């Protein structure tokens, strides 16, 4: 018998409750809720204000979008018939045309072969929960593929050096969001250093975590590493290129190469082999935008081959800014690229939901799409998602 807990969680319109039920294993994302799959039940429930968030949670935990095409899991509306070709008349809300741009984007993304193949890269490793990040982060599919490849190699012990990943490129395209979600999804401690505040090497190790999304901590970076010695944890070096004195980065050479650090002279070394170091940077901003514009058809999504070429171009560019000795110890440099039309539409639609609040109850998916189409021309690659959020805000002010 299917467990009723998922039905109650979805009907409660509380995405955290849905996540808790799925996380606990009390119910599966592909359980039936009455005659429907959980995904179909959510999409056809007109009482939900947080439908998009609940759909994302179901997909993040493995809900199969192909169930929407299955008449046994997504029955036709009353009077609907199965055609001679075998396809059935789905409820309108469960078809791509009946979804708002954000929901359509996530459901379509989850249904692609590339998404499944990318997830398989780290399926059996400690890093598996990271596959859920694609339901927090819009776009950057090639970033995730390359990141999962690196993590897969590390988990199979094909690489003995610590993991050091540099996320670079234009502002507003998800670098900080990915870095912020990393430790949270893995359920490991995270320490975020705002590199713009550093004046010396000493400042690095004595810096407190500066992330409003983390639990406040009184530990310095040195204390954090000592407390989590030998354990998996994450250190985010935010805006790494904006450090006042580049010499402040020299103390990262040993931990990034040998997995050992010595925050204080004369003190014993701390084992940091299991630390994942994530740097975020706007280095390569112009390079990424110029490369994007030089492509034969910039309106089309970047191909895997184009992305790998951009990675190769980015590395020497970063080397000029941070120095060859530091960059030689970086596992991979991952440039973030401008959004496709579908990705921009999804970002704008999510902005509508987050900014309009309770007013979204009165907006149909078609209403949301109208607002989205109006703001698309306001996207600036140099500002990324922020330009769309600003345009949506202006549109909603006009509507109100």
C-alpha positions as CSV (number, residue, x, y, z in Angstrom):
1,X,0.0,0.0,0.0
2,X,1.4,3.5,-0.8
3,X,2.2,5.5,2.3
4,X,-0.1,8.5,2.8
5,X,2.6,10.7,4.3
6,X,3.7,12.1,1.0
7,X,0.1,13.1,0.1
8,X,-0.3,15.0,3.4
9,X,3.1,16.7,2.9
10,X,2.3,17.9,-0.6
11,X,-1.3,18.9,0.4
12,X,0.2,20.9,3.3
13,X,1.8,23.2,0.7
14,X,5.0,23.0,2.7
15,X,8.1,22.2,0.7
16,X,10.2,21.5,3.8
17,X,7.7,18.9,4.9
18,X,7.9,17.3,1.5
19,X,11.7,17.2,1.7
20,X,11.6,15.7,5.2
21,X,9.3,12.9,4.1
22,X,11.5,12.1,1.1
23,X,14.7,12.4,3.1
24,X,13.4,10.1,5.8
25,X,12.6,7.4,3.3
26,X,9.0,7.2,4.6
27,X,7.9,7.7,1.0
28,X,9.5,7.7,-2.4
29,X,9.3,10.4,-5.0
30,X,7.6,8.0,-7.4
31,X,5.0,6.8,-5.0
32,X,1.4,7.0,-6.2
33,X,-0.8,9.6,-4.5
34,X,-4.2,8.1,-5.1
35,X,-4.5,7.3,-8.8
36,X,-1.7,9.7,-9.8
37,X,2.1,9.8,-9.4
38,X,3.2,12.4,-6.8
39,X,4.4,14.6,-9.6
40,X,1.1,14.5,-11.5
41,X,-0.8,15.1,-8.2
42,X,1.3,18.2,-7.5
43,X,0.9,19.7,-11.0
44,X,-2.8,19.2,-11.0
45,X,-3.5,20.6,-7.5
46,X,-4.8,24.1,-7.9
47,X,-4.7,24.8,-4.1
48,X,-0.9,24.9,-3.9
49,X,0.9,28.3,-3.7
50,X,4.3,26.6,-3.7
51,X,3.7,24.2,-6.5
52,X,7.0,25.0,-8.3
53,X,9.1,24.4,-5.2
54,X,7.4,21.1,-4.4
55,X,7.9,19.9,-8.0
56,X,11.6,20.8,-7.7
57,X,11.8,18.9,-4.4
58,X,10.2,15.8,-6.0
59,X,12.5,16.0,-9.0
60,X,15.6,16.5,-6.8
61,X,14.8,13.3,-4.9
62,X,14.3,11.3,-8.2
63,X,10.8,11.8,-9.4
64,X,10.5,10.4,-12.9
65,X,8.9,12.9,-15.4
66,X,8.1,10.1,-17.8
67,X,5.3,9.1,-15.4
68,X,3.4,12.2,-16.7
69,X,3.1,10.4,-20.1
70,X,1.8,7.2,-18.4
71,X,-2.1,7.0,-18.3
72,X,-1.8,4.6,-15.3
73,X,0.1,7.3,-13.3
74,X,-1.4,10.4,-14.8
75,X,-5.0,9.6,-15.8
76,X,-6.7,11.6,-18.6
77,X,-9.2,14.2,-17.5
78,X,-12.7,13.0,-17.4
79,X,-13.8,12.1,-20.9
80,X,-10.2,12.0,-22.2
81,X,-9.4,9.1,-24.5
82,X,-6.3,7.3,-25.5
83,X,-5.5,7.9,-29.2
84,X,-4.8,5.2,-31.8
85,X,-1.1,5.9,-31.5
86,X,-1.2,4.9,-27.9
87,X,-0.7,8.4,-26.4
88,X,-3.1,9.7,-23.9
89,X,-4.7,13.0,-23.3
90,X,-2.8,14.3,-20.2
91,X,-4.3,16.9,-17.9
92,X,-3.3,20.3,-19.4
93,X,-1.3,21.2,-16.2
94,X,1.0,18.2,-16.8
95,X,2.0,19.1,-20.3
96,X,4.9,21.5,-21.1
97,X,2.4,23.9,-22.7
98,X,0.4,24.0,-19.5
99,X,3.3,24.7,-17.1
100,X,4.9,28.1,-16.2
101,X,8.4,28.6,-17.7
102,X,10.2,27.6,-14.5
103,X,8.3,24.4,-13.8
104,X,8.6,23.5,-17.5
105,X,12.3,24.0,-17.4
106,X,12.9,21.8,-14.4
107,X,10.6,19.0,-15.6
108,X,12.1,19.0,-19.1
109,X,15.7,19.1,-17.6
110,X,15.0,16.1,-15.4
111,X,13.7,14.2,-18.4
112,X,16.8,14.4,-20.5
113,X,19.3,11.7,-21.1
114,X,22.2,14.1,-20.3
115,X,20.8,14.8,-16.8
116,X,20.6,11.0,-16.0
117,X,24.1,10.4,-17.5
118,X,25.7,13.2,-15.5
119,X,24.0,12.0,-12.3
120,X,25.5,8.6,-12.9
121,X,29.0,10.0,-12.7
122,X,28.8,10.3,-8.9
123,X,25.8,8.0,-8.3
124,X,27.6,5.6,-5.9
125,X,29.9,8.1,-4.3
126,X,29.7,10.3,-1.2
127,X,29.0,13.2,-3.5
128,X,25.7,11.8,-4.8
129,X,23.5,14.4,-2.9
130,X,25.1,17.1,-5.1
131,X,23.0,16.0,-8.0
132,X,20.1,17.8,-6.3
133,X,21.9,21.1,-6.9
134,X,20.5,21.2,-10.5
135,X,17.1,22.0,-8.9
136,X,18.5,25.0,-7.2
137,X,20.8,26.2,-9.9
138,X,19.4,27.2,-13.3
139,X,21.7,26.4,-16.3
140,X,25.4,25.6,-16.2
141,X,24.9,22.0,-17.2
142,X,28.5,21.6,-18.4
143,X,29.8,23.1,-15.2
144,X,28.0,20.4,-13.3
145,X,29.2,17.6,-15.7
146,X,32.8,18.6,-15.3
147,X,32.5,19.1,-11.5
148,X,30.9,15.6,-11.2
149,X,33.8,14.1,-13.3
150,X,36.3,15.6,-10.9
151,X,34.5,14.4,-7.9
152,X,34.1,10.9,-9.4
153,X,37.8,10.6,-10.0
154,X,38.5,11.7,-6.5
155,X,36.0,9.3,-4.9
156,X,37.6,6.4,-6.9
157,X,41.0,7.5,-5.6
158,X,42.2,8.2,-9.2
159,X,43.5,11.5,-7.8
160,X,45.5,11.8,-4.6
161,X,45.7,15.7,-4.5
162,X,43.1,17.7,-2.6
163,X,40.1,18.9,-4.5
164,X,40.4,22.6,-5.5
165,X,37.8,24.0,-7.8
166,X,37.7,27.6,-9.1
167,X,34.3,28.9,-10.3
168,X,34.9,31.9,-12.5
169,X,33.2,34.2,-15.1
170,X,30.5,36.8,-15.2
171,X,28.6,37.9,-12.1
172,X,25.1,36.7,-11.5
173,X,25.3,33.2,-13.2
174,X,25.3,31.0,-10.1
175,X,28.9,30.7,-8.9
176,X,28.2,31.8,-5.3
177,X,24.9,29.8,-5.3
178,X,26.7,26.6,-6.2
179,X,29.5,27.2,-3.7
180,X,26.9,28.0,-1.0
181,X,24.8,24.9,-1.6
182,X,27.8,22.5,-1.9
183,X,28.4,21.8,1.8
184,X,24.7,22.0,2.7
185,X,23.7,19.3,0.2
186,X,26.5,17.0,1.4
187,X,25.6,17.8,5.0
188,X,29.2,18.7,5.9
189,X,30.5,21.8,7.7
190,X,31.3,24.8,5.6
191,X,33.5,27.9,6.2
192,X,33.2,30.9,3.9
193,X,36.0,33.4,3.7
194,X,35.3,36.8,2.2
195,X,38.7,37.3,0.5
196,X,38.1,41.1,0.0
197,X,38.7,41.5,3.8
198,X,42.2,40.0,3.8
199,X,45.3,42.0,4.3
200,X,47.9,39.3,5.0
201,X,48.5,35.6,5.2
202,X,47.7,35.7,8.9
203,X,44.3,37.2,8.1
204,X,43.3,34.2,6.0
205,X,43.7,31.7,8.9
206,X,42.2,34.1,11.4
207,X,39.1,34.9,9.3
208,X,35.6,34.1,10.5
209,X,33.0,32.6,8.3
210,X,31.0,35.3,6.5
211,X,28.0,33.7,4.9
212,X,24.5,34.8,5.9
213,X,23.1,31.4,4.9
214,X,25.3,29.4,7.4
215,X,24.9,29.0,11.1
216,X,26.9,31.8,12.9
217,X,30.2,30.5,14.1
218,X,32.9,31.9,16.4
219,X,35.6,29.7,14.8
220,X,38.4,31.1,12.7
221,X,39.4,29.2,9.6
222,X,42.3,27.7,11.5
223,X,40.0,26.5,14.3
224,X,37.5,25.2,11.8
225,X,40.1,23.1,10.0
226,X,41.5,21.8,13.3
227,X,37.9,20.9,14.5
228,X,37.2,19.1,11.3
229,X,40.7,17.5,10.8
230,X,40.6,14.4,8.7
231,X,36.9,14.9,8.0
232,X,35.1,15.9,4.8
233,X,34.3,19.7,4.9
234,X,34.1,22.7,2.6
235,X,36.1,25.9,2.5
236,X,34.7,28.6,0.2
237,X,37.1,31.4,-0.8
238,X,34.7,34.0,-2.1
239,X,36.0,36.6,-4.6
240,X,39.5,35.1,-4.4
241,X,41.0,37.5,-6.9
242,X,40.0,40.6,-4.9
243,X,42.5,39.9,-2.1
244,X,44.4,43.1,-1.4
245,X,47.9,41.4,-1.3
246,X,48.3,38.4,-3.6
247,X,51.0,37.1,-1.2
248,X,48.1,36.3,1.2
249,X,47.4,33.4,-1.1
250,X,50.8,31.8,-0.8
251,X,49.9,29.9,2.3
252,X,47.4,27.9,0.2
253,X,50.2,26.3,-1.8
254,X,51.0,23.5,0.7
255,X,47.4,22.6,1.7
256,X,46.4,22.5,-2.0
257,X,49.3,20.3,-3.0
258,X,50.0,18.1,0.0
259,X,46.8,18.3,2.0
260,X,48.6,19.8,5.0
261,X,48.5,23.3,6.4
262,X,50.4,25.1,9.1
263,X,48.3,28.2,10.2
264,X,51.0,29.1,12.8
265,X,54.7,28.9,12.6
266,X,56.1,26.3,14.9
267,X,52.8,24.5,15.4
268,X,52.0,21.0,14.0
269,X,50.5,20.5,10.6
270,X,46.8,20.0,10.2
271,X,45.5,17.3,7.9
272,X,43.3,18.9,5.3
273,X,43.3,16.2,2.6
274,X,39.5,15.8,2.8
275,X,38.7,19.5,2.5
276,X,37.0,20.6,-0.7
277,X,38.3,24.1,-1.6
278,X,35.9,26.2,-3.7
279,X,37.0,29.6,-5.0
280,X,34.7,32.0,-6.7
281,X,35.9,34.8,-9.0
282,X,34.9,37.2,-11.7
283,X,38.2,36.4,-13.5
284,X,37.5,35.6,-17.1
285,X,34.4,37.8,-17.2
286,X,35.3,39.4,-20.5
287,X,36.8,36.2,-21.9
288,X,33.6,34.3,-21.4
289,X,31.4,37.0,-22.9
290,X,33.7,37.5,-25.9
291,X,33.8,33.7,-26.5
292,X,30.0,33.5,-26.3
293,X,29.5,36.3,-28.8
294,X,32.1,34.8,-31.2
295,X,30.2,31.5,-31.5
296,X,28.5,30.8,-34.9
297,X,25.1,31.1,-33.3
298,X,25.2,32.6,-29.8
299,X,21.5,32.0,-29.3
300,X,22.1,28.2,-29.3
301,X,23.2,26.4,-26.1
302,X,26.9,25.9,-25.7
303,X,28.0,22.4,-26.8
304,X,30.3,20.1,-24.7
305,X,33.1,20.7,-27.2
306,X,32.7,24.5,-27.0
307,X,32.6,24.4,-23.2
308,X,35.8,22.3,-23.0
309,X,37.5,24.8,-25.4
310,X,36.4,27.6,-23.1
311,X,37.8,25.8,-20.1
312,X,41.2,25.5,-21.9
313,X,41.1,29.2,-22.7
314,X,40.2,30.2,-19.1
315,X,43.0,28.4,-17.3
316,X,45.9,30.6,-18.6
317,X,43.7,33.7,-18.2
318,X,43.3,32.8,-14.5
319,X,47.0,32.0,-14.2
320,X,47.9,35.5,-15.2
321,X,45.7,36.9,-12.4
322,X,46.5,34.4,-9.5
323,X,50.0,33.2,-10.5
324,X,51.1,30.0,-12.1
325,X,52.3,28.4,-8.9
326,X,48.9,28.7,-7.3
327,X,46.9,27.7,-10.4
328,X,49.1,24.6,-10.9
329,X,47.5,23.3,-7.7
330,X,43.9,24.0,-8.8
331,X,42.1,20.8,-9.9
332,X,39.8,22.4,-12.4
333,X,38.7,25.9,-13.5
334,X,35.0,26.0,-14.4
335,X,33.8,29.1,-16.3
336,X,30.1,30.0,-16.0
337,X,28.4,30.9,-19.2
338,X,25.5,33.2,-20.2
339,X,22.0,31.8,-20.0
340,X,19.9,30.3,-22.8
341,X,16.5,31.6,-23.6
342,X,14.8,28.8,-21.7
343,X,17.1,29.4,-18.7
344,X,16.3,33.1,-18.7
345,X,12.6,32.4,-18.8
346,X,12.9,30.0,-15.8
347,X,14.9,32.6,-13.8
348,X,12.3,35.3,-14.5
349,X,9.4,33.0,-13.6
350,X,11.0,32.1,-10.3
351,X,11.6,35.8,-9.7
352,X,7.9,36.4,-10.2
353,X,7.0,33.7,-7.6
354,X,9.5,35.0,-5.0
355,X,8.7,38.7,-5.5
356,X,4.9,38.6,-5.9
357,X,4.4,36.5,-2.7
358,X,0.7,35.6,-2.0
359,X,-0.3,37.5,-5.2
360,X,1.0,34.5,-7.2
361,X,-2.2,32.6,-6.3
362,X,-4.1,34.8,-8.8
363,X,-1.5,34.3,-11.6
364,X,-2.0,31.4,-14.0
365,X,1.0,29.9,-15.7
366,X,0.0,31.8,-18.8
367,X,0.0,35.1,-16.8
368,X,3.5,34.3,-15.5
369,X,4.7,33.6,-19.1
370,X,3.4,37.0,-20.3
371,X,5.4,38.8,-17.6
372,X,8.4,36.7,-18.4
373,X,8.3,37.5,-22.1
374,X,8.2,41.2,-21.3
375,X,11.4,41.1,-19.2
376,X,13.6,38.9,-21.4
377,X,15.0,41.9,-23.4
378,X,16.2,43.3,-20.0
379,X,18.8,40.5,-19.6
380,X,22.4,41.7,-19.6
381,X,25.0,38.9,-19.7
382,X,27.4,41.1,-17.6
383,X,24.8,41.2,-14.8
384,X,23.2,37.8,-15.2
385,X,20.2,36.8,-13.1
386,X,20.2,40.1,-11.2
387,X,19.2,42.0,-14.4
388,X,16.1,39.7,-14.8
389,X,15.2,40.1,-11.1
390,X,15.3,43.9,-11.4
391,X,13.1,43.8,-14.5
392,X,10.6,41.5,-12.9
393,X,10.4,43.7,-9.9
394,X,9.7,46.7,-12.1
395,X,7.0,44.8,-14.0
396,X,5.2,43.7,-10.7
397,X,5.3,47.3,-9.4
398,X,3.5,48.4,-12.6
399,X,1.0,45.6,-12.3
400,X,0.2,46.4,-8.7
